[in-house]
Amino acid sequence: MALGIHPIYARVTSATDTELYAAPGARQRVHLRWVTVDVEVAWSANDLARLEAGVGGEVIATLDAGDNNNRIERSYHVNKGSRGRPLPVNTALNLESNGTAGVLVVNGEVEVTGA
């Protein structure tokens, strides 16, 4: 995977584990710089979306996807010398959702560095 800063964008329309940014490779690390997850079309009541480090990995944030007004918004101090929130080495950024119908929109930015 190329080192540097890369945008992420996804429209999630089914209950699945969605890879937002692939695992970069041996001895490389993804740093989450910022991310938003918006509910564009509400899912069923009590459905959740989880932003995760890897499939089924550490939960970074959880969103109630059953409400059109809900949003995840995270920024990780990249303006203060930090590269962002580091994920474990060679780990993908995922969004896991358990809804029946709806649309989640993900925007953000990651930086890939050598571990």
Backbone bond lengths (Angstrom), bond angles and torsions (degrees), N, CA, C in turn:
res aa  C-N    CA-C-N  psi(-1)  N-CA   C-N-CA  omega(-1)  CA-C   N-CA-C  phi
1 M - - - 1.448 - - 1.528 107.54 -
2 A 1.307 115.95 141.11 1.462 120.47 179.50 1.527 110.72 -69.48
3 L 1.321 115.87 135.01 1.460 120.37 175.23 1.515 108.60 -71.06
4 G 1.330 116.86 154.63 1.456 121.40 177.59 1.512 112.74 123.75
5 I 1.338 115.41 -168.38 1.462 123.16 -175.88 1.526 108.87 -97.40
6 H 1.358 115.76 133.12 1.453 121.59 -176.41 1.531 109.86 -134.85
7 P 1.340 118.16 139.86 1.471 120.31 176.13 1.525 110.69 -78.32
8 I 1.329 116.14 155.18 1.460 120.64 171.22 1.523 107.66 -126.15
9 Y 1.320 115.82 142.29 1.459 122.62 177.24 1.521 108.13 -152.53
10 A 1.320 116.25 136.98 1.466 120.25 176.18 1.520 109.32 -155.57
11 R 1.341 114.92 147.32 1.472 122.81 169.22 1.525 105.66 -115.96
12 V 1.314 115.90 114.55 1.460 121.75 -176.54 1.522 107.91 -101.92
13 T 1.350 116.62 122.03 1.460 120.68 -175.33 1.525 112.92 -124.13
14 S 1.311 117.76 6.92 1.461 119.75 178.77 1.521 109.96 -145.44
15 A 1.322 114.93 159.22 1.461 120.79 179.39 1.524 108.51 -73.92
16 T 1.299 115.53 107.03 1.462 120.09 -174.95 1.518 109.69 -164.42
17 D 1.309 115.86 171.09 1.463 122.36 168.43 1.524 105.79 -92.03
18 T 1.307 117.92 113.95 1.461 122.41 -177.10 1.518 109.54 -106.29
19 E 1.315 116.39 122.50 1.458 120.45 177.30 1.528 108.57 -77.34
20 L 1.327 116.08 117.09 1.456 121.04 179.37 1.523 111.56 -87.13
21 Y 1.331 115.48 -34.59 1.457 121.01 176.75 1.518 107.79 -149.82
22 A 1.314 116.31 125.14 1.467 122.01 -173.80 1.522 111.50 -65.68
23 A 1.326 115.04 153.87 1.459 120.43 172.41 1.524 107.94 -57.86
24 P 1.325 118.18 130.28 1.461 120.07 -170.30 1.517 115.23 -74.73
25 G 1.305 118.91 -29.18 1.468 120.43 -178.73 1.513 110.65 133.16
26 A 1.323 114.49 173.08 1.466 120.69 -178.35 1.524 110.39 -57.47
27 R 1.308 115.96 136.93 1.462 124.23 177.12 1.528 113.08 59.79
28 Q 1.331 117.12 27.71 1.463 121.48 173.22 1.519 109.10 -126.35
29 R 1.326 115.61 154.22 1.463 121.13 -175.29 1.530 109.21 -136.69
30 V 1.347 114.97 140.45 1.457 121.71 173.32 1.528 107.91 -93.25
31 H 1.322 116.32 133.27 1.467 122.97 172.66 1.523 106.73 -113.76
32 L 1.325 117.78 122.26 1.454 122.02 177.97 1.518 108.25 -80.24
33 R 1.327 116.92 114.06 1.461 121.55 -178.13 1.523 111.27 -83.73
34 W 1.332 116.95 -49.30 1.462 121.93 174.43 1.519 108.43 -159.68
35 V 1.327 115.52 156.81 1.459 120.45 179.86 1.524 109.88 -156.17
36 T 1.332 115.80 145.08 1.462 122.17 168.49 1.521 107.44 -129.65
37 V 1.326 115.61 143.20 1.462 122.09 172.45 1.523 105.70 -129.87
38 D 1.332 116.34 118.09 1.459 121.81 -178.20 1.521 110.39 -113.47
39 V 1.336 115.70 143.52 1.459 121.44 172.78 1.522 106.40 -86.61
40 E 1.335 116.70 107.34 1.467 120.91 178.93 1.525 110.50 -84.35
41 V 1.315 116.68 -43.62 1.464 123.13 174.12 1.522 106.30 -129.71
42 A 1.331 116.39 121.90 1.465 120.54 -174.04 1.524 112.15 -62.08
43 W 1.322 114.90 144.10 1.457 122.97 174.85 1.524 106.70 -88.24
44 S 1.289 118.60 -169.15 1.462 121.90 176.82 1.527 109.46 -69.06
45 A 1.321 115.55 158.06 1.463 120.58 178.54 1.527 109.53 -56.59
46 N 1.310 116.34 142.10 1.462 125.07 177.37 1.522 114.81 69.71
47 D 1.329 118.99 8.76 1.459 120.23 174.34 1.527 108.59 -76.32
48 L 1.332 115.50 145.82 1.457 120.57 -176.22 1.517 111.21 -122.08
49 A 1.311 115.00 153.92 1.462 121.97 168.49 1.524 106.15 -126.60
50 R 1.332 115.85 136.42 1.463 120.62 -178.86 1.515 109.39 -125.10
51 L 1.321 116.23 126.87 1.454 122.90 172.49 1.520 106.30 -85.52
52 E 1.348 116.49 124.46 1.461 120.47 -171.02 1.523 112.42 -131.29
53 A 1.321 114.43 151.50 1.468 121.54 169.77 1.517 105.95 -88.69
54 G 1.320 117.16 97.53 1.462 121.73 -177.15 1.514 111.63 84.49
55 V 1.324 116.77 162.88 1.460 122.37 179.80 1.520 109.07 -67.49
56 G 1.327 115.97 118.46 1.460 120.34 -179.27 1.512 113.41 68.26
57 G 1.330 116.75 16.08 1.463 121.39 -177.22 1.512 112.94 -86.28
58 E 1.310 114.79 -160.11 1.461 121.32 -178.80 1.524 110.31 -56.84
59 V 1.342 116.39 130.90 1.457 121.68 179.59 1.528 108.90 -81.64
60 I 1.329 116.07 122.88 1.458 122.40 178.91 1.519 110.13 -87.17
61 A 1.337 117.05 -40.69 1.466 121.88 179.71 1.524 108.66 -158.84
62 T 1.340 116.19 153.18 1.462 122.42 178.41 1.521 108.90 -125.48
63 L 1.339 115.71 141.66 1.458 122.08 -177.33 1.519 109.39 -128.72
64 D 1.344 117.38 133.86 1.455 122.15 170.37 1.524 106.89 -77.82
65 A 1.334 116.46 106.57 1.464 121.16 -174.26 1.519 112.70 -83.95
66 G 1.314 118.20 1.95 1.457 121.45 -179.01 1.514 114.00 -89.18
67 D 1.319 118.29 11.26 1.471 122.18 -177.41 1.521 109.12 -135.71
68 N 1.332 116.84 124.27 1.466 121.71 -179.59 1.524 113.80 -61.06
69 N 1.313 117.68 -21.43 1.467 120.00 -176.06 1.519 113.27 -90.59
70 N 1.311 118.50 0.24 1.458 120.73 -175.63 1.516 111.88 -84.55
71 R 1.344 114.41 149.83 1.456 120.92 -177.57 1.521 109.41 -156.69
72 I 1.330 115.65 140.80 1.459 121.69 166.69 1.523 105.61 -99.97
73 E 1.310 115.92 134.41 1.465 120.44 174.94 1.522 107.42 -141.79
74 R 1.335 116.22 117.23 1.464 120.93 -179.02 1.525 109.46 -133.10
75 S 1.309 114.77 137.35 1.465 121.80 174.33 1.519 107.11 -133.23
76 Y 1.324 117.07 140.64 1.459 120.11 -170.44 1.525 113.67 -119.16
77 H 1.319 117.46 50.43 1.463 124.61 168.14 1.522 114.28 53.76
78 V 1.318 117.64 39.16 1.458 119.24 -179.95 1.521 111.55 -69.80
79 N 1.330 117.09 -17.57 1.463 120.10 178.36 1.524 112.35 -81.73
80 K 1.326 118.00 -2.11 1.467 122.09 -179.45 1.523 111.55 -114.26
81 G 1.318 116.54 26.66 1.456 120.28 176.32 1.512 115.17 91.98
82 S 1.331 118.06 -7.09 1.463 120.90 178.76 1.523 109.49 -85.09
83 R 1.318 117.20 148.53 1.471 121.16 175.38 1.519 110.99 -83.25
84 G 1.312 117.80 -9.88 1.454 122.07 -177.71 1.517 110.51 121.18
85 R 1.327 115.45 -173.45 1.466 121.19 -178.88 1.524 108.97 -78.26
86 P 1.340 118.03 115.07 1.467 120.05 -177.46 1.524 111.83 -75.31
87 L 1.321 115.36 138.76 1.454 122.02 169.64 1.521 106.91 -95.40
88 P 1.326 118.42 160.72 1.462 119.02 176.41 1.531 111.00 -56.55
89 V 1.322 116.56 156.05 1.466 122.08 -179.11 1.532 109.72 -54.90
90 N 1.333 115.64 135.99 1.464 124.26 176.27 1.532 112.20 55.19
91 T 1.350 116.86 45.30 1.461 122.83 179.92 1.521 109.93 -121.34
92 A 1.330 116.81 137.94 1.461 122.95 178.76 1.525 110.66 -81.81
93 L 1.323 115.86 161.62 1.462 123.21 171.76 1.524 106.62 -101.16
94 N 1.340 117.33 125.29 1.466 122.39 -174.84 1.516 111.73 -126.95
95 L 1.340 114.56 156.48 1.456 121.76 170.00 1.525 106.47 -122.58
96 E 1.327 116.92 117.90 1.464 121.64 177.41 1.519 108.00 -102.21
97 S 1.332 116.63 130.21 1.458 120.44 -179.60 1.518 109.76 -130.95
98 N 1.330 115.98 148.58 1.462 120.35 179.30 1.517 109.94 -129.20
99 G 1.322 116.91 53.66 1.459 120.92 -179.75 1.513 111.96 -105.64
100 T 1.322 116.02 170.72 1.454 120.98 179.42 1.522 111.54 -102.08
101 A 1.306 118.26 -30.91 1.464 122.35 177.50 1.510 107.26 -164.01
102 G 1.297 117.22 144.89 1.451 120.92 179.61 1.510 110.35 148.52
103 V 1.326 115.66 -179.16 1.462 120.70 -179.28 1.527 108.96 -137.55
104 L 1.335 115.97 127.11 1.459 122.69 171.36 1.519 107.36 -112.25
105 V 1.329 116.84 137.03 1.463 121.44 179.58 1.526 108.25 -116.76
106 V 1.341 115.20 125.47 1.465 121.95 -177.75 1.528 109.21 -113.73
107 N 1.312 116.27 130.80 1.463 123.00 172.72 1.513 107.69 -131.25
108 G 1.323 117.25 150.82 1.451 119.66 176.91 1.508 112.75 173.63
109 E 1.317 113.21 -166.25 1.455 120.00 -177.53 1.523 108.46 -152.14
110 V 1.328 115.76 137.91 1.453 121.71 176.33 1.524 109.04 -125.54
111 E 1.324 115.22 160.68 1.467 121.02 171.69 1.516 107.42 -125.75
112 V 1.319 116.06 132.08 1.460 122.43 178.05 1.526 107.76 -102.72
113 T 1.334 115.05 128.08 1.462 120.81 -179.39 1.529 109.24 -130.32
114 G 1.307 116.19 167.03 1.449 120.28 168.20 1.512 107.90 -71.28
115 A 1.312 116.59 144.33 1.473 119.99 -177.88 1.487 108.18 -70.94
